[in-house]
């Protein structure tokens, strides 16, 4: 895999003043996708575009999906879920042991 630089012609704006527009893009071959996909996936995870080349010529361009701003998801209230399922019921140690044994043995017993 190589770091490919696309070069654009130098645009002369005024005498002794010029502008060079160079973009850097990671490149990978089709074989690199097959053999080194983790590396290409890491580039995409970091927000970089990757140009795919087949037989030395550009074939495709992979770009990362724009993600929503990271934020905290909604917290799950497990206590509320348990209360919705079982109400205010308190299990005895015998009932608890029977349920645990049933889960360990499975439905077939």
N, CA, C and O of each residue as an XYZ file, in Angstrom:
436
protein
N       0.840     -1.162      0.000
C       0.000      0.000      0.000
C       0.887      1.227      0.000
O       1.949      1.253      0.623
N       0.438      2.218     -0.697
C       1.234      3.420     -0.812
C       0.370      4.630     -0.519
O      -0.857      4.576     -0.593
N       1.028      5.706     -0.189
C       0.363      6.978     -0.027
C       0.492      7.680     -1.356
O       1.597      8.045     -1.758
N      -0.610      7.877     -2.044
C      -0.600      8.402     -3.397
C      -0.877      9.894     -3.364
O      -1.819     10.343     -2.711
N      -0.065     10.655     -4.060
C      -0.267     12.090     -4.142
C      -0.771     12.423     -5.538
O      -0.123     12.095     -6.532
N      -1.914     13.068     -5.614
C      -2.402     13.520     -6.894
C      -1.853     14.922     -7.109
O      -2.048     15.812     -6.281
N      -1.180     15.105     -8.206
C      -0.587     16.413     -8.490
C      -1.411     17.111     -9.556
O      -1.811     16.510    -10.553
N      -1.652     18.378     -9.324
C      -2.373     19.186    -10.271
C      -1.407     20.201    -10.861
O      -0.411     20.539    -10.221
N      -1.674     20.692    -12.057
C      -0.745     21.642    -12.672
C      -0.588     22.898    -11.827
O      -1.508     23.314    -11.123
N       0.572     23.478    -11.910
C       0.842     24.728    -11.196
C       0.124     25.846    -11.943
O       0.297     26.004    -13.151
N      -0.668     26.607    -11.231
C      -1.420     27.706    -11.830
C      -0.678     29.006    -11.527
O      -0.533     29.385    -10.365
N      -0.217     29.675    -12.557
C       0.478     30.939    -12.365
C      -0.554     32.055    -12.273
O      -1.303     32.315    -13.215
N      -0.572     32.696    -11.132
C      -1.518     33.783    -10.928
C      -0.883     35.129    -11.260
O      -1.514     35.961    -11.911
N       0.326     35.352    -10.836
C       1.097     36.560    -11.103
C       2.549     36.137    -11.263
O       2.918     35.032    -10.867
N       3.358     36.982    -11.826
C       4.782     36.628    -11.892
C       5.318     36.383    -10.477
O       5.065     37.170     -9.566
N       6.051     35.295    -10.306
C       6.681     34.890     -9.049
C       5.671     34.514     -7.962
O       6.061     34.333     -6.808
N       4.414     34.396     -8.292
C       3.408     33.979     -7.329
C       2.615     32.845     -7.962
O       2.006     33.023     -9.016
N       2.622     31.695     -7.329
C       1.901     30.561     -7.876
C       1.261     29.770     -6.760
O       1.575     29.940     -5.582
N       0.353     28.898     -7.165
C      -0.379     28.110     -6.190
C      -0.314     26.644     -6.601
O      -0.504     26.311     -7.770
N      -0.049     25.787     -5.651
C      -0.017     24.354     -5.907
C      -1.119     23.720     -5.077
O      -1.217     23.950     -3.872
N      -1.943     22.924     -5.730
C      -3.034     22.234     -5.044
C      -2.692     20.751     -5.017
O      -2.739     20.080     -6.047
N      -2.347     20.242     -3.838
C      -1.986     18.834     -3.702
C      -2.932     18.202     -2.690
O      -3.107     18.716     -1.585
N      -3.531     17.101     -3.069
C      -4.364     16.371     -2.131
C      -3.722     15.026     -1.847
O      -3.193     14.377     -2.750
N      -3.769     14.618     -0.613
C      -3.228     13.326     -0.229
C      -4.379     12.362     -0.024
O      -5.356     12.667      0.660
N      -4.243     11.196     -0.628
C      -5.270     10.182     -0.466
C      -4.581      8.838     -0.332
O      -3.644      8.526     -1.068
N      -5.051      8.058      0.603
C      -4.511      6.712      0.761
C      -4.989      5.868     -0.410
O      -6.115      6.025     -0.882
N      -4.127      4.974     -0.875
C      -4.513      4.070     -1.946
C      -4.264      2.638     -1.514
O      -3.384      2.359     -0.699
N      -5.050      1.744     -2.071
C      -4.892      0.325     -1.820
C      -5.257     -0.407     -3.097
O      -6.058      0.077     -3.896
N      -4.671     -1.563     -3.282
C      -5.011     -2.383     -4.430
C      -6.133     -3.342     -4.040
O      -6.479     -3.477     -2.866
N      -6.686     -3.997     -5.043
C      -7.721     -4.986     -4.774
C      -7.151     -6.095     -3.894
O      -7.837     -6.592     -3.001
N      -5.902     -6.483     -4.141
C      -5.255     -7.508     -3.313
C      -5.089     -7.025     -1.875
O      -5.219     -7.815     -0.940
N      -4.802     -5.727     -1.687
C      -4.688     -5.181     -0.332
C      -6.019     -5.279      0.403
O      -6.051     -5.560      1.601
N      -7.108     -5.050     -0.308
C      -8.420     -5.203      0.326
C      -8.627     -6.623      0.806
O      -9.176     -6.855      1.883
N      -8.185     -7.567      0.003
C      -8.351     -8.975      0.355
C      -7.451     -9.363      1.527
O      -7.883    -10.063      2.443
N      -6.198     -8.904      1.494
C      -5.202     -9.383      2.454
C      -4.978     -8.456      3.649
O      -4.586     -8.923      4.719
N      -5.217     -7.167      3.490
C      -4.925     -6.186      4.539
C      -6.147     -5.319      4.842
O      -6.026     -4.106      5.015
N      -7.317     -5.940      4.905
C      -8.540     -5.157      5.079
C      -8.560     -4.405      6.405
O      -9.122     -3.312      6.480
N      -7.966     -4.962      7.439
C      -7.960     -4.272      8.743
C      -7.312     -2.895      8.648
O      -7.790     -1.931      9.245
N      -6.237     -2.814      7.904
C      -5.541     -1.533      7.752
C      -6.430     -0.544      6.991
O      -6.543      0.616      7.387
N      -7.057     -0.993      5.907
C      -7.936     -0.121      5.130
C      -9.127      0.310      5.985
O      -9.529      1.473      5.948
N      -9.687     -0.615      6.747
C     -10.817     -0.289      7.624
C     -10.401      0.738      8.680
O     -11.200      1.601      9.044
N      -9.172      0.656      9.171
C      -8.691      1.634     10.155
C      -8.606      3.025      9.529
O      -8.952      4.019     10.166
N      -8.145      3.092      8.283
C      -8.104      4.385      7.588
C      -9.507      4.970      7.479
O      -9.719      6.156      7.734
N     -10.462      4.126      7.097
C     -11.841      4.598      6.969
C     -12.403      5.028      8.319
O     -13.133      6.016      8.403
N     -12.066      4.291      9.373
C     -12.544      4.632     10.711
C     -12.018      5.992     11.166
O     -12.661      6.676     11.961
N     -10.850      6.380     10.662
C     -10.271      7.677     11.009
C     -10.745      8.779     10.062
O     -10.236      9.899     10.111
N     -11.727      8.464      9.193
C     -12.307      9.490      8.337
C     -11.584      9.738      7.034
O     -11.864     10.734      6.367
N     -10.665      8.872      6.643
C      -9.909      9.076      5.415
C     -10.557      8.345      4.242
O     -11.109      7.256      4.401
N     -10.479      8.961      3.062
C     -10.927      8.287      1.853
C      -9.806      7.406      1.338
O      -8.628      7.721      1.510
N     -10.172      6.305      0.707
C      -9.192      5.369      0.172
C      -9.519      5.124     -1.290
O     -10.649      4.784     -1.642
N      -8.509      5.302     -2.137
C      -8.673      5.021     -3.565
C      -8.250      3.579     -3.822
O      -7.170      3.157     -3.408
N      -9.105      2.831     -4.504
C      -8.814      1.440     -4.826
C      -8.294      1.391     -6.251
O      -8.902      1.949     -7.165
N      -7.169      0.721     -6.434
C      -6.562      0.611     -7.759
C      -6.546     -0.837     -8.204
O      -6.269     -1.751     -7.427
N      -6.853     -1.017     -9.482
C      -6.768     -2.342    -10.089
C      -5.866     -2.201    -11.308
O      -6.114     -1.398    -12.207
N      -4.810     -3.012    -11.306
C      -3.786     -2.970    -12.357
C      -3.196     -1.568    -12.503
O      -2.904     -1.118    -13.611
N      -3.026     -0.893    -11.382
C      -2.376      0.413    -11.366
C      -3.269      1.585    -11.725
O      -2.816      2.729    -11.695
N      -4.523      1.333    -12.064
C      -5.423      2.415    -12.454
C      -6.527      2.552    -11.409
O      -6.976      1.557    -10.841
N      -6.966      3.793    -11.156
C      -8.044      3.990    -10.179
C      -9.285      3.204    -10.574
O      -9.715      3.243    -11.728
N      -9.851      2.500     -9.624
C     -10.989      1.628     -9.870
C     -12.206      2.101     -9.083
O     -13.319      2.142     -9.607
N     -11.985      2.455     -7.826
C     -13.095      2.878     -6.961
C     -12.543      3.756     -5.854
O     -11.332      3.841     -5.649
N     -13.443      4.400     -5.154
C     -13.055      5.224     -4.016
C     -13.968      4.875     -2.854
O     -15.192      4.920     -2.974
N     -13.359      4.526     -1.728
C     -14.111      4.230     -0.506
C     -14.071      5.455      0.393
O     -13.020      6.068      0.584
N     -15.212      5.800      0.935
C     -15.246      6.922      1.871
C     -16.060      6.512      3.082
O     -17.006      5.733      2.968
N     -15.694      7.033      4.238
C     -16.412      6.663      5.460
C     -17.816      7.257      5.464
O     -18.071      8.286      4.838
N     -18.709      6.600      6.170
C     -20.070      7.096      6.317
C     -20.055      8.204      7.364
O     -19.433      8.071      8.418
N     -20.738      9.278      7.064
C     -20.823     10.376      8.031
C     -21.615      9.895      9.232
O     -22.718      9.365      9.094
N     -21.058     10.079     10.379
C     -21.709      9.619     11.605
C     -22.305     10.788     12.349
O     -21.838     11.922     12.241
N     -23.339     10.496     13.103
C     -23.947     11.518     13.958
C     -22.962     11.864     15.070
O     -22.080     11.076     15.412
N     -23.130     13.025     15.607
C     -22.241     13.448     16.687
C     -22.331     12.445     17.830
O     -23.423     12.032     18.221
N     -21.172     12.057     18.362
C     -21.214     11.079     19.444
C     -21.905     11.669     20.664
O     -21.669     12.814     21.051
N     -22.737     10.876     21.236
C     -23.454     11.309     22.429
C     -23.796     10.088     23.254
O     -23.584      8.950     22.835
N     -24.304     10.336     24.375
C     -24.681      9.213     25.222
C     -26.066      8.738     24.833
O     -26.991      9.528     24.644
N     -26.178      7.452     24.722
C     -27.473      6.872     24.425
C     -28.355      6.879     25.654
O     -27.925      7.216     26.756
N     -29.577      6.504     25.438
C     -30.522      6.457     26.539
C     -30.128      5.328     27.481
O     -29.870      4.207     27.042
N     -30.082      5.625     28.772
C     -29.738      4.613     29.764
C     -30.923      3.689     29.997
O     -32.072      4.129     30.042
N     -30.632      2.423     30.140
C     -31.665      1.430     30.376
C     -31.913      1.329     31.878
O     -30.977      1.189     32.665
N     -33.150      1.401     32.252
C     -33.528      1.286     33.656
C     -33.930     -0.167     33.923
O     -35.089     -0.547     33.756
N     -32.954     -0.962     34.339
C     -33.188     -2.381     34.576
C     -34.163     -2.615     35.732
O     -34.960     -3.552     35.699
N     -34.095     -1.773     36.735
C     -34.996     -1.917     37.870
C     -36.444     -1.748     37.431
O     -37.322     -2.488     37.876
N     -36.694     -0.775     36.557
C     -38.057     -0.562     36.066
C     -38.520     -1.748     35.226
O     -39.689     -2.132     35.286
N     -37.616     -2.329     34.447
C     -37.977     -3.503     33.650
C     -38.326     -4.685     34.543
O     -39.293     -5.400     34.282
N     -37.539     -4.894     35.600
C     -37.831     -5.984     36.532
C     -39.170     -5.768     37.226
O     -39.954     -6.703     37.382
N     -39.425     -4.535     37.640
C     -40.704     -4.244     38.302
C     -41.877     -4.444     37.346
O     -42.937     -4.917     37.755
N     -41.688     -4.084     36.062
C     -42.759     -4.273     35.079
C     -43.033     -5.760     34.868
O     -44.172     -6.156     34.623
N     -41.981     -6.588     34.964
C     -42.141     -8.028     34.748
C     -42.676     -8.725     35.987
O     -43.628     -9.501     35.906
N     -42.065     -8.450     37.134
C     -42.380     -9.208     38.348
C     -43.180     -8.425     39.388
O     -43.630     -9.002     40.378
N     -43.359     -7.149     39.183
C     -44.068     -6.335     40.186
C     -43.198     -6.186     41.430
O     -41.977     -6.056     41.329
N     -43.819     -6.205     42.581
C     -43.090     -6.057     43.849
C     -42.792     -7.411     44.485
O     -42.459     -7.486     45.668
N     -42.911     -8.460     43.712
C     -42.720     -9.811     44.259
C     -41.281    -10.024     44.707
O     -40.339     -9.617     44.027
N     -41.127    -10.665     45.855
C     -39.815    -11.026     46.388
C     -39.758    -12.547     46.415
O     -40.618    -13.197     47.009
N     -38.734    -13.116     45.765
C     -38.613    -14.566     45.683
C     -37.885    -15.111     46.904
O     -36.943    -14.504     47.413
N     -38.344    -16.264     47.356
C     -37.653    -16.936     48.454
C     -36.391    -17.588     47.888
O     -36.241    -17.732     46.675
N     -35.502    -17.972     48.776
C     -34.262    -18.610     48.319
C     -34.566    -19.931     47.616
O     -33.866    -20.304     46.674
N     -35.600    -20.641     48.061
C     -35.978    -21.903     47.423
C     -36.458    -21.648     45.985
O     -36.051    -22.351     45.060
N     -37.327    -20.637     45.801
C     -37.814    -20.304     44.460
C     -36.657    -19.869     43.551
O     -36.586    -20.259     42.385
N     -35.771    -19.067     44.100
C     -34.617    -18.603     43.338
C     -33.754    -19.782     42.894
O     -33.328    -19.841     41.740
N     -33.496    -20.721     43.807
C     -32.684    -21.901     43.500
C     -33.351    -22.753     42.421
O     -32.672    -23.243     41.518
N     -34.668    -22.937     42.502
C     -35.399    -23.711     41.500
C     -35.311    -23.051     40.110
O     -35.118    -23.737     39.106
N     -35.453    -21.720     40.063
C     -35.341    -21.017     38.776
C     -33.935    -21.143     38.201
O     -33.765    -21.361     37.002
N     -32.924    -21.004     39.067
C     -31.532    -21.114     38.615
C     -31.252    -22.510     38.086
O     -30.627    -22.655     37.036
N     -31.703    -23.541     38.796
C     -31.491    -24.917     38.341
C     -32.208    -25.177     37.026
O     -31.683    -25.877     36.160
N     -33.402    -24.620     36.867
C     -34.165    -24.788     35.636
C     -33.403    -24.161     34.460
O     -33.337    -24.745     33.378
N     -32.822    -22.955     34.680
C     -32.061    -22.298     33.606
C     -30.801    -23.066     33.261
O     -30.419    -23.134     32.093
N     -30.151    -23.645     34.260
C     -28.928    -24.426     33.998
C     -29.223    -25.699     33.228
O     -28.480    -26.072     32.319
N     -30.314    -26.368     33.596
C     -30.664    -27.640     32.946
C     -31.343    -27.422     31.602
O     -31.324    -28.314     30.754
N     -31.922    -26.293     31.398
C     -32.650    -26.038     30.163
C     -34.050    -26.591     30.243
O     -34.446    -27.191     31.242
N     -34.777    -26.385     29.197
C     -36.169    -26.840     29.187
C     -36.275    -28.364     29.104
O     -37.264    -28.943     29.554
N     -35.263    -29.010     28.531
C     -35.315    -30.464     28.373
C     -35.106    -31.185     29.685
O     -35.529    -32.331     29.836
N     -34.460    -30.532     30.639
C     -34.255    -31.127     31.955
C     -33.114    -32.010     31.957
O     -32.793    -32.601     32.988
